[in-house]
Structures are given as C-alpha cells and as structure tokens.
Amino acid sequence: MLARTVGGRAGPRLAPPLAGLLLRGYAPPTSSAAPADDLVIDKDPPRASSPSAATAASTVAATMPTVLQPRVLIYDGVCHLCHRGVKWVIRADKHAKIKFCCVQSKAAEPYLRLVGMDREDVLRRVLFVEGPEAYYEGSTAALKVASYLPLPYSVLSSLLIVPTPLRDSVYDYIAKNRYNWFGKDDKCIVTKDKDILERFIDREEILGGGPSSSFF
C-alpha cells in the first residue's frame, strides 16, 4: 500500500528486505515487551535471494530499532508556531492517540530513514508517520492528525477535499515566514513545557539535555 503525501506523490515502496522487517507499529526499545499498539519488527526476516540482498537485509536489521510507534508527528522543535500547534493538539487529543518528536532529535532518525526523507524536508513540511507504509507531509499531515481528534476538531479533516496544491500553497507560505512572524528558539521548545513530555517519543533525549538546532 502506498500512502499519498501532501504533495500528491506516493510514499516510496519499501525495499523487499525492509518491507519484510516491518509489521504493525513502533515504540522506543525501553522495555522487554512492546505494547500491542506498536509496530513490531520481525526478528526473522525472509531469506534473501542473493548475497548482496542478504548483506542489505543485515544492514537494515542492524540500523533499524526494534519497534517504531505509529501516529507520530515529527515537527520543527525550535519553531514557536509549530510548538503552539503541538500544544493545541495535545489539549484536543483527549485519548492521546498522537505522539510527537522534534525533528532535531536523534529519535526522529529511524522515522526519516523509514520514509526516505531528511531533516531539511521536515523543516519545510511537517511529517506525520501513521504507519510503516502510510505517511504524510505538510497540510495533509496536519489534517490527518486532525482526523484522529474528537469532535468538533476532527471536522477539520474535511478540508482534505480541498485540492492539495491549493492547501500547500497556503501552508508553504506560512512555513516559509514562520520564523520571522513567530520566532524560533535555540533548542527544542518543549524543554520549557515538561508537563507535556509524556507525549514525546524523544522525551528521554530532551530530559538529558534536549535536541538543539545545532544539527543544521
């Protein structure tokens, strides 16, 4: 299955060795048993048909984490506007369906590898990883997040019927000017709001000093 991103292009199909590793979810490997809601990676991937494929499969297995969490919004953690949006979602998301991660953190790296994007891509357009083969960017990502919220907030997802180029033109204009209009910080702003850290998959990294804009 290919998930449509906000730009209208299809998400990349996973290479056979990687596709065989991923099942249903994702969570930080901090416990011996992954929650049922997480996307667990198969410990015994399919046999490779050639030595080169076997090497690729072993490389993937060595670099991918044990589990990845679904429904993770990866955003620019130093952007004041983005942080306000995240806090709004947390208040509205009464059932805690959505998780968050600053793109500046190392915890974001396996998600970026999974979807074939880099940090610069997410700095231009926010990324929502719904599952191993379903991810969205930009305005579509924001509206997909809204679809998981309770009423009346979920009604916002009806804006998905608006043509993607039109939605993205507005989104990109705001994103391009967000630092000038709303400001930015030197490191992930969530360090100043520790009461919401339980919703962040990179919370241990943040508490250990916090991801910063020095990645760029």
Disulfide bonds with the S-S distance in Angstrom:
Cys102-Cys188 1.96
